[in-house]
Amino acid sequence: MTTTVEHQTENLVGRFIGRSLPRKEDRDLIRGEATFVGDVNPPGLLYAAFFRSPYAHARIARLDLTRARELPGVLLALSAEDLPRYVRHMSPFPFLSRDPFRAGNPSIKFHDHYGLAQDKVRFQGEPVALIVAENRYVAEDALELVDVDFEPLEPVLVAEDAAKEGSPLLYEDWGDNVALRFHVSNGDVEQAFRDADVVVSERIHLHRFTGTPIEPRGVVASYERGKNVLTLWDSTQIPHVVSALLEDSFKEPKHLKVHVIAPNIGGGFGQKWGFYPEEICVSLASILLERPVKWIETRREHMVATNHGRDQVHYIELALKQDGTILGLRDKIYADLGDAYPVGGLASIISTAMFVPGAYKIQNYDCQLQGIVTNKTPLGAHRGFGKSEAAYMIERMMDIAADRLGMVPEAIRFKNFIQPEDFPYVCATGSRYDSGNYPGALARALELADYENMRKLQEQNRREGKLFGIGMCLVVEPSSSSRMGSYNSGYFSTTIRMDPQGQVYVSHGGNDEGQGHWTTISQLVAEELGVDYDQVYVVEGDTRNTPYGSGSYSSRFSVVGTSSVTMAARTLKAKIQRIAAHLLETAEADLELVDNTVGVRGDPTKRVTLQQIARTAYHRIHDLPEGEEPGLELTYHYRDSNVELRPGTNGRVAMFSGFPYDAEVAVIEIDEQTGFLKILKFVSVHDCGNLLNPRIVEGQHLGALAHGIGGAIYEELRYDENGQLLNQSFKDYLVPTVMEIPEYTLDHLISPSPFTPGGYKGAGETGAIGPPACLANAVEDALKPLGAKIRSLPLSPDYLWHTIRAARQGRNGA
Amino acid sequence: MKLSGSFTVSSSRDRVYAFLTNPRKVVDALPDIQSSEVEEDAFTVEARVGVGPMRGTMRVHLKMVVQEPNEHATYRGQSKGMGTTVDLETTFALRDAENGGGGTSVDWSGDARIVGRLASVAGGMLDPLARKNIQTFVNAVQGSLEQEERS
């Protein structure tokens, strides 16, 4: 159950915006009438299955597809040697350049991939061969007939070891395993450390876990030779980008046109922000066979072959004055990229390096980042996208430093917060934090948690020998990423059309994985144009019928998407007003759009319907004002004003635009006999600016909190010494259910962004970021009487039981 | 996965050695075999495998790579199937039984590197399965040798 308390700050509310209107999307979803990729079954459909590497690291000594090809019902079997004739290479993603940052950050190493493993395999689950058959049963049976001799190589599984000289190499031509080196700095860090009264240094690890959308990935490819058009139904967050990547990747057939359709998507969480081998291989199969081909990922494939998240080790140091003032921060990051390609982990780990200072005034900052390849599943986007790791590190360090200085954890935070009057605040790495009230949010969270009484209760529990802890954090989730030299290009395009009947069609370059775009776009457009909410229809996720755009990720829709829709509607409104003013022989400034009419304010006799305006624009163009173009249709390209697309010095650049945040307080109890952690209270005070549809924001935020709690306590991808992923199903990869999720107390602070027309800042990810730090802080607080330290996650019963036991026996449980 | 153990039979070392280095006899002692091909120093079998929720067939090929008559022998090879590959090596070392009754003790050790679906899905269930199959094999070897002794 969630208790939402009355907000203390005002939301922007109109006739439609700011209201919890029911989601238009839900009818079809609830009735099972929505179409997902798995529901797409064109006539003549064939089915694909992938033979995947059982080894984490091995040479392919011999690969023979003869027996597989001979199985009745098999139409095609492909290995890497078949691909170079058609595939140039998989186009790199998300960076197009080896040196997007320049400015002293020259090293991103690329490797040409074709979609199927060539010569070597580098992670368990890597696609080695493709089988296409008349049905899925035959395709799966044929996998048993793929004859491969592997020569096993020593797997590289620990990033820190992989970075050392002498480690086995994944890519021999690189000379080492470091795929990316990045350095960002600001101020005078060395001086800050010389001036410090206290230096707190820690090694902190954030473990590997992943997103688990209900719908795994899947594609249906259908090639039409005559038109040279490939249609790809794809469960992707980035249909236009996949279209561009495929067109760039194929060298044969020449001038291939790719039409990507992302129908209903059953969750993305970043895993579907990527360019995957299956997208290119299934497309090629359809091109070669000239028949539609379908591949739907199994859950086991999802766990081994769809990108993972997190997995970083930080050597982090804070320079502090005795009163708790932070003078500087140094960090050295070892980020485990797995096999790095071809998904977006490179971009994710750079985000970490940019935002370790978090919500605090830390201008003296130096961060050295190494992205290291290992024989694990490639790392990519995962709700929080690198900022989660940054937030975890700084929020753990705040508690650790407070403890070292003999301060309470809230005091060191209040001491160092960026203050409300500091906004817009340019952080150490160049981004401009838009707005906020961090002290106010934490104070409110503490108040809602009944903090003072909880501390008293803690004392009482400790006297009784109970392990009772209180944790807190304030995490910032920079949203709406734009990056130079990448597909995230800093703009969002919307096409809007009012047809002759007055119905409004909106199409845009993003797509929906459950966020409720149809609903929120309808709210914005109805508000601007004075039409009914049900008159608005939204088209998205279809590259042929929408303006080009980089898709949905980084909580960007509510930042640049809503801005683009609003500006498109306002531009159309201006045209409607010009036509109306001409017809009514009045001034545009006197007009208002209300209830499907345009009229003079205060004069009910001077009014025309929107349908009359539309009819004029399309069919009575001789009645238009002189110089006015026919039609009521336009495309608005909204350019993000709060990002930079040219890097500054020392790696600094403003690459994120919105800065939502969340203050969280958790009260927990640990059963010493079992190590079981119980969350007694969880408070979240969230600020994503104005709430366009409060119910949608709340749904996304609560889901995100559950996601974060899963990562903190239950979810961990574990490998054995051979690089075998040990949990490949929900039987042993523990995603929390409603039974594991506590009761929340939720409040929203509202500090509108000054950089977006609606004051929206991005929602849906912030909640996933805080719980790992908040709960780790709570656990360490509970274990304080034992002197036990928490330096890794998840906070599973066996980890806590061993930690407590070690501490009782006089050993540090870290 | 590393496993080892010992068993004792009443047969002499040369008889035990001859049995364990005869691929035909070894194959006959293996459990759950669907088909087999036997060469002079190697064999290939198709074996039924069932671990937890997974059922299927694996193709096992083993070749004798080291042998010291009446002392020890080593088979090495690979098993494939069910999205899984197992690199196998197993050694038999013979010594006189300590009971003074003229029998032979066999110290065996096996090293299996399991990669792929079975390693991930079956996890902790593989060890008891392997032990059960080995015990079945040992029982069959003991039974066959004792039958040879009697005949």
Interface residues (C-beta under 8 A of the other chain):
Chain A: R52 P54 Y55 A56 Q124 L143 E144 F150 P152 R300 V304 D720 N722 G723 Q724 L725 L726 N727 Q728 S729 D732
Chain B: G81 M82 G83 T84 T85 D87 R113 I114 V115 G116 R117 A119 S120 V121 G123
